[in-house]
Amino acid sequence: MHVTVLRQEVVDFLHIQKEGFYLDATAGEGGHAEEILKRLGSLGRLMLSDCDPAAYTNLQKKFGNDSRCQVVRKRFSELFDITTKNQGCFQGIVADLGFSSVQLNDPQRGLSFQADGPLDMRLDSRRSATAADLLDEMDEKDLADLFWRFGEERGSRRIAREIVRRRNEAPLETTAELAGLAVQVLGPLYRRQKIHPATRIFQALRIAVNHELEELHALLKLLPVLLAPGGRAVLISFHSLEDRIVKNEFKRLKGEGWQIITKKPVVPADEEIKGNPRSRSAKLRVIEKGGR
């Protein structure tokens, strides 16, 4: 079962106006949306977006009969489609950049090494390249660069070399095969660490397959277009690459008259982490658009 991260904190920071217009750009299982709707009046509006087809279907079933809601299936980079009639309309935008437990626990998605499944990793099935495709088609140097850039994996060259050698015999097709290879090649480097040797490799592939950092840049670029003066953007990141991008863009916007609401990132309380260990790496940052 999915547990929404920083559920109350997100909505508190939004400062919901009863007749306001809000965008949940990663609506997922609808946890943040539920809290927003509790504070919206009958004239308020909420747009829920997600690129995952299963999440989109679930959101339609869950919120489709609420006249205040509009459900769309879009990546961040596709949100420009709504800017023509919604420029400067949103009083708040939420984006939770993590994966839901529903997604991670589905072996067919191949997002996790906890259960065996195909090396797919696509959130949006409209994308063509899977993780297996990248592992089979990229050359050794590009694979090593990918693991270092997106996973900060210090054994990146070592595992890239072994992947290329192994695929000459047979392509890697399952999460168990890749996880096993990571243990074999990187195990000695992780002997005194708490994380699994495959953790950073899977992270890097997920980021690459879903173009996560490019999509995040696209969303941040749209904030000045979509937010109304005084509107707030609330973003939750789950690894340093994402958080660094958000932090730097917020600093840039501050130079243009925006106000950073969270001087330091807000993190889950110990009680939340105890009930939902996957929330432990969450970092929430909030910025408010200048002007009134």
C-alpha positions in Angstrom: 0.0 0.0 0.0 1.3 3.4 -0.9 1.8 6.0 1.9 1.8 9.6 0.8 5.0 11.4 1.9 4.8 14.7 3.8 1.1 14.7 3.2 0.0 17.4 5.6 3.2 19.5 5.2 2.6 19.8 1.5 -0.9 21.2 1.9 0.0 23.4 4.8 2.7 25.1 2.7 0.3 25.6 -0.2 -1.9 28.0 1.9 -5.0 26.7 0.1 -7.5 29.4 -1.0 -11.1 28.0 -1.0 -11.7 29.3 -4.5 -8.1 28.8 -5.8 -6.9 26.7 -8.8 -4.2 24.1 -8.0 -2.1 21.6 -10.0 -0.8 18.3 -8.7 1.7 17.4 -11.4 2.5 14.0 -10.0 -0.9 13.0 -8.7 -0.1 9.3 -8.5 -2.3 7.6 -5.9 -4.1 10.9 -5.0 -2.9 11.4 -1.5 -1.9 15.0 -1.8 -5.0 15.6 -4.0 -7.3 14.3 -1.2 -5.9 16.8 1.3 -6.1 19.7 -1.2 -9.7 18.9 -1.9 -10.6 18.9 1.8 -9.6 22.6 1.9 -11.1 23.7 -1.4 -14.5 25.1 -1.6 -17.2 24.3 -4.1 -15.7 26.9 -6.6 -12.1 25.7 -6.2 -10.4 23.7 -8.9 -7.7 21.0 -8.9 -5.9 19.7 -12.0 -4.4 16.2 -11.5 -1.7 15.1 -13.8 0.4 11.9 -14.1 2.3 10.3 -17.0 1.7 6.7 -15.7 -1.3 5.2 -17.5 -2.2 3.1 -14.5 -2.1 6.1 -12.2 -4.1 8.1 -14.7 -6.9 5.5 -14.8 -6.9 5.3 -11.0 -7.2 9.1 -10.7 -10.1 9.1 -13.1 -11.9 6.5 -11.1 -11.2 8.2 -7.8 -11.8 11.9 -8.7 -13.6 11.9 -12.1 -17.0 12.5 -10.5 -15.8 15.6 -8.5 -16.7 18.6 -10.6 -13.8 20.5 -9.1 -11.3 18.1 -10.6 -9.7 17.7 -14.1 -7.5 14.6 -14.7 -4.9 14.7 -17.5 -2.2 12.3 -18.5 1.0 14.4 -19.1 4.7 14.4 -18.5 6.2 17.6 -17.1 7.5 18.5 -20.6 3.9 18.2 -21.9 2.4 20.6 -19.4 3.1 23.5 -21.8 -0.1 22.2 -23.6 -2.2 23.7 -20.8 -0.4 27.0 -20.6 -2.4 28.9 -23.2 -5.6 29.1 -21.1 -3.9 28.6 -17.8 -1.1 31.1 -17.8 -0.7 32.6 -14.4 -3.8 30.8 -13.1 -2.5 28.4 -10.5 -2.3 29.4 -6.9 -0.2 26.4 -6.1 1.7 23.5 -7.9 2.8 20.3 -6.2 5.3 17.8 -7.6 6.4 14.7 -5.7 9.3 13.4 -7.7 9.5 9.9 -6.1 8.0 6.6 -7.2 4.9 5.2 -5.4 5.0 2.0 -3.6 2.5 0.7 -6.1 4.9 1.3 -8.9 8.0 0.0 -7.0 6.2 -3.2 -5.8 5.0 -4.2 -9.3 7.6 -6.7 -10.7 6.4 -6.1 -14.2 7.6 -2.5 -14.1 11.2 -3.6 -13.2 11.8 -0.5 -11.1 13.2 -2.5 -8.1 15.5 -5.4 -7.5 13.4 -6.6 -4.6 11.4 -8.9 -6.9 12.3 -10.4 -10.3 10.7 -8.9 -13.4 11.6 -7.5 -16.8 14.1 -4.7 -17.1 11.5 -2.1 -18.3 11.5 0.8 -15.8 9.3 3.0 -17.9 6.7 5.1 -16.0 5.2 6.3 -19.3 4.6 3.3 -21.7 4.7 5.8 -24.6 8.4 5.9 -24.2 10.1 3.4 -26.5 13.4 2.6 -24.8 13.4 0.3 -21.8 16.3 -0.3 -19.3 17.0 -3.6 -21.1 17.4 -1.6 -24.4 19.9 0.8 -22.8 21.9 -2.0 -21.4 22.0 -3.8 -24.7 22.7 -0.8 -27.0 24.9 1.7 -25.2 28.7 1.3 -25.5 30.8 0.7 -22.5 31.9 4.3 -22.0 28.4 5.7 -22.2 27.1 3.1 -19.7 29.9 4.0 -17.3 29.1 7.7 -17.7 25.4 7.0 -17.1 26.1 5.1 -13.9 28.4 7.8 -12.6 26.3 10.8 -13.6 22.9 9.5 -12.5 23.9 7.1 -9.8 27.2 8.5 -8.6 28.4 4.9 -8.6 32.2 4.8 -8.0 32.4 1.3 -9.6 30.7 2.6 -12.8 33.5 1.6 -15.2 33.8 -1.8 -13.6 30.2 -2.8 -13.9 29.9 -1.2 -17.4 32.7 -3.4 -18.6 31.1 -6.6 -17.1 27.7 -5.7 -18.6 29.2 -5.4 -22.1 31.1 -8.7 -21.7 28.0 -10.4 -20.4 25.7 -9.2 -23.1 28.0 -10.7 -25.8 26.9 -14.0 -24.4 23.2 -13.1 -23.8 21.4 -9.9 -23.2 20.4 -8.8 -19.6 16.6 -9.1 -19.5 15.5 -9.3 -15.8 16.0 -7.3 -12.6 17.4 -10.4 -10.9 20.1 -10.8 -13.6 21.2 -7.2 -13.2 21.0 -7.2 -9.4 23.1 -10.4 -9.3 25.7 -9.0 -11.6 25.9 -5.9 -9.4 26.5 -8.0 -6.3 29.2 -10.0 -8.1 31.0 -6.9 -9.5 30.4 -4.3 -6.9 29.9 -6.4 -3.8 33.4 -5.8 -2.4 32.8 -2.0 -2.6 29.7 -2.2 -0.5 30.9 -4.6 2.2 30.8 -1.9 4.8 27.7 0.0 3.5 24.1 -0.5 4.3 22.7 -0.2 0.7 22.5 -3.0 -1.8 25.2 -2.9 -4.5 22.5 -2.6 -7.2 20.9 0.5 -5.7 22.7 3.2 -7.6 22.7 1.2 -10.8 18.9 0.9 -10.7 18.6 4.6 -9.8 20.7 5.6 -12.8 18.7 3.5 -15.2 15.4 4.7 -13.9 16.5 8.3 -14.3 17.8 7.6 -17.9 14.8 5.6 -19.1 12.3 8.2 -17.8 14.4 11.3 -18.7 13.8 12.4 -15.1 16.2 15.3 -14.9 15.2 16.7 -18.3 11.5 16.5 -17.2 12.3 18.2 -13.9 14.0 21.1 -15.8 11.0 21.3 -18.0 8.7 21.7 -15.0 10.9 24.3 -13.3 11.0 26.3 -16.5 7.1 26.4 -16.5 6.7 27.6 -12.9 6.9 31.3 -13.9 4.3 30.7 -16.7 1.8 28.7 -14.7 1.9 30.2 -11.2 -0.1 33.3 -10.3 1.6 36.1 -8.4 1.9 35.0 -4.8 1.4 31.3 -5.9 3.6 28.6 -4.4 5.4 25.6 -5.8 6.0 22.7 -3.5 8.5 20.1 -4.7 9.6 16.9 -3.0 12.8 15.3 -4.2 14.3 11.9 -3.2 18.0 12.0 -4.3 20.7 14.6 -4.4 20.6 15.1 -8.2 17.0 16.2 -8.1 17.4 18.3 -4.9 20.4 20.1 -6.3 18.5 21.1 -9.5 15.5 22.4 -7.5 17.7 24.2 -5.0 19.7 26.0 -7.8 16.6 27.0 -9.7 14.9 28.3 -6.6 18.1 30.5 -6.0 17.9 31.8 -9.6 14.2 32.6 -9.2 15.0 34.4 -5.9 17.1 36.8 -7.9 14.0 37.6 -10.0 12.0 38.6 -6.9 10.6 35.2 -5.8 10.7 34.3 -2.1 12.1 31.0 -0.9 9.8 29.8 1.9 12.0 26.9 3.1 15.5 28.1 3.9 16.4 24.5 4.5 14.6 21.5 3.0 11.8 20.1 5.2 12.2 16.3 5.9 9.9 13.8 7.3 9.6 13.5 11.1 11.0 10.4 12.8 7.4 9.1 13.3 6.7 9.3 9.6 10.0 7.5 8.7 9.2 4.8 11.2 5.8 4.2 9.6 7.1 4.6 6.0 10.9 3.9 5.7 10.8 4.9 2.0 10.1 8.5 3.1 13.5 8.9 4.8 15.2 10.5 1.8 12.4 13.0 1.0 13.3 16.7 0.9 10.6 19.3 0.5 11.3 22.8 -0.8 8.9 25.6 -1.3 9.1 28.9 -3.3 6.6 31.7 -3.8 6.2 33.7 -6.9 6.8 37.5 -6.5 4.1 40.0 -6.9 0.5 40.1 -5.8 
